[in-house]
Amino acid sequence: MRMRFVRPLLAVLALAGLAACSGTPTPGSTGSATQAPSSAAPSSNAPSSSAPTTSSQPATPGQGNAELSITLLETPEAAPQTFTLVCAGGTPAAESKHPSAAEACATIKNSPAILSPAPTRTDQACTMQYGGPATATVTGAVDGKEVTAAFSRTDGCQIALWDAAKSVLGSDGGL
């Protein structure tokens, strides 16, 4: 008789958990598929006023103008790689020194908020997975707005941010 009530209860709890993980973000929240980079320290859960998300910003194309310096560190033992990305109207300029400049410029034109800072939520749940030691920093300007962003692969949320911006970073994180 007791099992008769336990199974439906477990089913309801499982559905509620799935709904909480895969639902559409509410206004002011962040969903892992629409986030932009976090500039918080990779192992810190403290809020950062310069950690970006894109849920509160419209997903409209930008002008596609960018002047960025990207520093990529694939492993702690490796020497950092530095790329220059210059885009005009979503097209790479001749002075760009980036491994996938055309794709990176297109990403910036289609999603300029991918590098824009916004407040971080401290109550966001992230999967406890490790995507590797790769880190990247991006500084410069996109469509006339200053950009300073840091990327890592220390948990599920950071991996999602990396994956969204990987063409701009010049790496897939060593995967």
NORVENUR-V824628 format. One record per backbone hydrogen bond with DSSP energy under -1.0 kcal/mol. NH is the residue of the N-H (numbers start at 1). CO is the residue of the C=O. E is the energy in kcal/mol with one decimal. If there is no record, write none. Layout:
nh->NH co->CO e->E
nh->NH co->CO e->E
This chain:
nh->5 co->2 e->-1.4
nh->6 co->2 e->-1.3
nh->7 co->3 e->-1.8
nh->9 co->5 e->-1.4
nh->10 co->6 e->-2.7
nh->11 co->7 e->-2.3
nh->12 co->8 e->-2.3
nh->13 co->9 e->-2.4
nh->14 co->10 e->-2.4
nh->15 co->11 e->-2.3
nh->16 co->12 e->-2.4
nh->17 co->13 e->-2.2
nh->18 co->14 e->-2.3
nh->19 co->15 e->-2.5
nh->20 co->16 e->-2.0
nh->21 co->17 e->-1.5
nh->22 co->18 e->-2.2
nh->23 co->19 e->-1.3
nh->29 co->26 e->-2.6
nh->34 co->31 e->-1.9
nh->37 co->114 e->-1.4
nh->44 co->41 e->-1.7
nh->51 co->48 e->-1.4
nh->52 co->37 e->-1.2
nh->57 co->54 e->-1.3
nh->60 co->58 e->-1.3
nh->62 co->109 e->-3.6
nh->66 co->87 e->-1.9
nh->67 co->141 e->-2.4
nh->68 co->85 e->-3.0
nh->69 co->139 e->-2.9
nh->70 co->83 e->-2.7
nh->71 co->137 e->-2.4
nh->72 co->81 e->-3.2
nh->73 co->135 e->-3.0
nh->81 co->72 e->-3.2
nh->83 co->70 e->-3.0
nh->84 co->97 e->-1.2
nh->85 co->68 e->-2.5
nh->87 co->66 e->-2.6
nh->88 co->91 e->-2.8
nh->90 co->64 e->-2.6
nh->91 co->88 e->-1.0
nh->93 co->86 e->-3.2
nh->96 co->93 e->-1.8
nh->97 co->84 e->-2.6
nh->104 co->100 e->-2.6
nh->105 co->101 e->-2.8
nh->106 co->102 e->-2.0
nh->107 co->103 e->-2.3
nh->108 co->104 e->-2.3
nh->109 co->105 e->-2.4
nh->110 co->106 e->-2.6
nh->111 co->107 e->-2.4
nh->114 co->111 e->-1.9
nh->115 co->112 e->-1.1
nh->116 co->113 e->-1.3
nh->129 co->127 e->-1.6
nh->131 co->153 e->-3.2
nh->135 co->73 e->-2.3
nh->136 co->151 e->-2.0
nh->137 co->71 e->-2.1
nh->138 co->149 e->-2.8
nh->139 co->69 e->-2.2
nh->140 co->147 e->-1.7
nh->141 co->67 e->-2.1
nh->142 co->145 e->-2.5
nh->143 co->65 e->-3.3
nh->145 co->142 e->-2.1
nh->147 co->140 e->-2.9
nh->149 co->138 e->-2.5
nh->151 co->136 e->-3.1
nh->156 co->127 e->-2.5
nh->159 co->155 e->-2.6
nh->160 co->156 e->-2.0
nh->161 co->157 e->-1.9
nh->162 co->158 e->-2.5
nh->163 co->159 e->-2.9
nh->164 co->160 e->-1.9
nh->165 co->161 e->-1.4
nh->169 co->165 e->-2.1
nh->170 co->166 e->-1.6
nh->171 co->166 e->-1.2
